[in-house]
Amino acid sequence: MAFKEKLNLKNGDFCNVVGGTHKGKSGTVQDLKTSETGNITIMVLQQNGDRFKTLGRNVEVQDSHTA
C-alpha cells in the first residue's frame, strides 16, 4: 500500500500516460490494484469509451480535466 500513496493515484483521477505502450493517451483511472510484488496496475477509461490497462508508474495525475 505504500506504493499507492507514493504515486498518489486513486480511482476517478484524470491522468496522462507518459510511458509504455499507451504513451500519449489520457483518461480516468479505474480499477486500481496493487500486485503481490508491489506494482500498481490501473484501467484507464478514455473519453471515447475505450479502455486499456497500464502500470501506475506510467501515468501522471492531472489537476483538471482539460481534454
PyMOL commands that set and color helices and strands:
alter all, ss='L'
color gray80, all
select helices_A, chain A and resi 2-7+56-58
alter helices_A, ss='H'
color red, helices_A
select strands_A, chain A and resi 14-17+26-34+40-45+51-55+59-62
alter strands_A, ss='S'
color yellow, strands_A
deselect
rebuild
show_as cartoon
